[in-house]
Amino acid sequence: MKQLLDLIGKAATYDLAQPYFVGMPHHPAHPPFLFSLSKKHGDMISPEGTSSAAETITMGGRVGTHIDALCHFSCGGLLHGGHAAEAVQSYGKGLEQLSVDTMPPIVRRGVMLDIAKLAGAGELPEDFLITPEQLEAAESAHNVKVGAGDVVLLRTGWARYWNDPRRYIRAQRGGVVYGPGPELPAAQWLSARKVFAGGSDTIAFERVPSANMPVHVHLLVTSGIHIIEALDMEQLSRDGVHEFLFVAAPLKFRGGTGSPVRPFALVI
């Protein structure tokens, strides 16, 4: 135990979460983040002169830096493992199978594949397709090897747009969102390595627009692999960090299809 605590005490900590604020980016399919003070200092004052402030927050489970539970997607009416979605869902109780509250805290090896840096770009173009060949080239360039149980993060450089929601989301007419990412072959590359989760700094992980979201279906439904979106990997990229201990925990929303997370990369 002492050895572990000593190592943790020497670790550099990288915060991989984006901040929450009114007007922040959110996918048009999900509600926005809303915040207001519900009580200000001075509204209620104790006999000794003390007071407190409090806030009210409204948001979707998939707003900001968040993780998808396996019940987020279905295909042909079936969730991962063959569960019939219709039989285990309701508006009041959510999903009774594979929901986010059943997920344990995540403490795993993390690997960051810096696709933007590999491409020689500050950020990838909105139509950029991440291929298996690029994932392997990033492994080689970063001297890492993706393995079973890893959390694999793909950097596109789009985190730098977080404070410019219109540019980050790039939604067009009809709420169609554009952004770089992998398509099915790269998702199959991840699943072949039996990773625990794939993540990115974009709002949708896979390249969008995509009518059927094949990457989400393949990872969540077919393979049982979680997806993490809207990460911030800019400091990892600046410091050239590609391997680390990834630590995060979803909130225990009973029946929830996803949850905000505040992930950290610990580097010793």
CORCOR-V133791 format. One record per residue. N is the residue number from 0. RES is the residue in three letters. D_CENTER is the distance of its C-alpha to the mean C-alpha in whole Angstrom. Layout:
N&RES&D_CENTER + N&RES&D_CENTER
This chain:
0&MET&31 + 1&LYS&32 + 2&GLN&31 + 3&LEU&27 + 4&LEU&28 + 5&ASP&29 + 6&LEU&27 + 7&ILE&24 + 8&GLY&26 + 9&LYS&27 + 10&ALA&23 + 11&ALA&21 + 12&THR&18 + 13&TYR&15 + 14&ASP&13 + 15&LEU&10 + 16&ALA&9 + 17&GLN&10 + 18&PRO&13 + 19&TYR&14 + 20&PHE&17 + 21&VAL&19 + 22&GLY&19 + 23&MET&15 + 24&PRO&14 + 25&HIS&13 + 26&HIS&13 + 27&PRO&16 + 28&ALA&16 + 29&HIS&14 + 30&PRO&17 + 31&PRO&16 + 32&PHE&16 + 33&LEU&20 + 34&PHE&21 + 35&SER&25 + 36&LEU&27 + 37&SER&29 + 38&LYS&32 + 39&LYS&33 + 40&HIS&35 + 41&GLY&38 + 42&ASP&38 + 43&MET&39 + 44&ILE&41 + 45&SER&42 + 46&PRO&46 + 47&GLU&45 + 48&GLY&43 + 49&THR&40 + 50&SER&37 + 51&SER&33 + 52&ALA&30 + 53&ALA&28 + 54&GLU&25 + 55&THR&24 + 56&ILE&20 + 57&THR&19 + 58&MET&16 + 59&GLY&14 + 60&GLY&11 + 61&ARG&9 + 62&VAL&9 + 63&GLY&8 + 64&THR&5 + 65&HIS&4 + 66&ILE&5 + 67&ASP&7 + 68&ALA&11 + 69&LEU&13 + 70&CYS&15 + 71&HIS&13 + 72&PHE&15 + 73&SER&19 + 74&CYS&21 + 75&GLY&25 + 76&GLY&24 + 77&LEU&23 + 78&LEU&20 + 79&HIS&19 + 80&GLY&22 + 81&GLY&25 + 82&HIS&24 + 83&ALA&26 + 84&ALA&23 + 85&GLU&26 + 86&ALA&28 + 87&VAL&25 + 88&GLN&23 + 89&SER&25 + 90&TYR&24 + 91&GLY&25 + 92&LYS&24 + 93&GLY&21 + 94&LEU&20 + 95&GLU&22 + 96&GLN&21 + 97&LEU&17 + 98&SER&16 + 99&VAL&13 + 100&ASP&16 + 101&THR&17 + 102&MET&14 + 103&PRO&16 + 104&PRO&14 + 105&ILE&13 + 106&VAL&15 + 107&ARG&15 + 108&ARG&16 + 109&GLY&13 + 110&VAL&14 + 111&MET&13 + 112&LEU&15 + 113&ASP&16 + 114&ILE&17 + 115&ALA&18 + 116&LYS&20 + 117&LEU&21 + 118&ALA&22 + 119&GLY&24 + 120&ALA&22 + 121&GLY&21 + 122&GLU&18 + 123&LEU&18 + 124&PRO&20 + 125&GLU&18 + 126&ASP&20 + 127&PHE&19 + 128&LEU&19 + 129&ILE&17 + 130&THR&20 + 131&PRO&20 + 132&GLU&23 + 133&GLN&21 + 134&LEU&18 + 135&GLU&22 + 136&ALA&23 + 137&ALA&20 + 138&GLU&21 + 139&SER&24 + 140&ALA&24 + 141&HIS&22 + 142&ASN&24 + 143&VAL&21 + 144&LYS&21 + 145&VAL&18 + 146&GLY&19 + 147&ALA&19 + 148&GLY&16 + 149&ASP&14 + 150&VAL&11 + 151&VAL&11 + 152&LEU&9 + 153&LEU&11 + 154&ARG&12 + 155&THR&13 + 156&GLY&15 + 157&TRP&13 + 158&ALA&12 + 159&ARG&16 + 160&TYR&16 + 161&TRP&14 + 162&ASN&17 + 163&ASP&19 + 164&PRO&17 + 165&ARG&19 + 166&ARG&19 + 167&TYR&15 + 168&ILE&15 + 169&ARG&18 + 170&ALA&19 + 171&GLN&23 + 172&ARG&25 + 173&GLY&24 + 174&GLY&21 + 175&VAL&20 + 176&VAL&17 + 177&TYR&17 + 178&GLY&15 + 179&PRO&15 + 180&GLY&13 + 181&PRO&15 + 182&GLU&17 + 183&LEU&18 + 184&PRO&20 + 185&ALA&17 + 186&ALA&15 + 187&GLN&19 + 188&TRP&19 + 189&LEU&16 + 190&SER&17 + 191&ALA&20 + 192&ARG&19 + 193&LYS&18 + 194&VAL&15 + 195&PHE&13 + 196&ALA&9 + 197&GLY&8 + 198&GLY&5 + 199&SER&6 + 200&ASP&7 + 201&THR&8 + 202&ILE&8 + 203&ALA&9 + 204&PHE&8 + 205&GLU&12 + 206&ARG&15 + 207&VAL&16 + 208&PRO&18 + 209&SER&18 + 210&ALA&20 + 211&ASN&20 + 212&MET&16 + 213&PRO&17 + 214&VAL&14 + 215&HIS&12 + 216&VAL&16 + 217&HIS&17 + 218&LEU&14 + 219&LEU&13 + 220&VAL&17 + 221&THR&19 + 222&SER&17 + 223&GLY&15 + 224&ILE&12 + 225&HIS&9 + 226&ILE&6 + 227&ILE&2 + 228&GLU&3 + 229&ALA&5 + 230&LEU&6 + 231&ASP&9 + 232&MET&11 + 233&GLU&15 + 234&GLN&17 + 235&LEU&16 + 236&SER&17 + 237&ARG&20 + 238&ASP&21 + 239&GLY&21 + 240&VAL&19 + 241&HIS&17 + 242&GLU&18 + 243&PHE&17 + 244&LEU&16 + 245&PHE&12 + 246&VAL&13 + 247&ALA&10 + 248&ALA&11 + 249&PRO&11 + 250&LEU&13 + 251&LYS&16 + 252&PHE&16 + 253&ARG&19 + 254&GLY&19 + 255&GLY&15 + 256&THR&13 + 257&GLY&10 + 258&SER&9 + 259&PRO&8 + 260&VAL&8 + 261&ARG&9 + 262&PRO&9 + 263&PHE&12 + 264&ALA&14 + 265&LEU&17 + 266&VAL&20 + 267&ILE&23
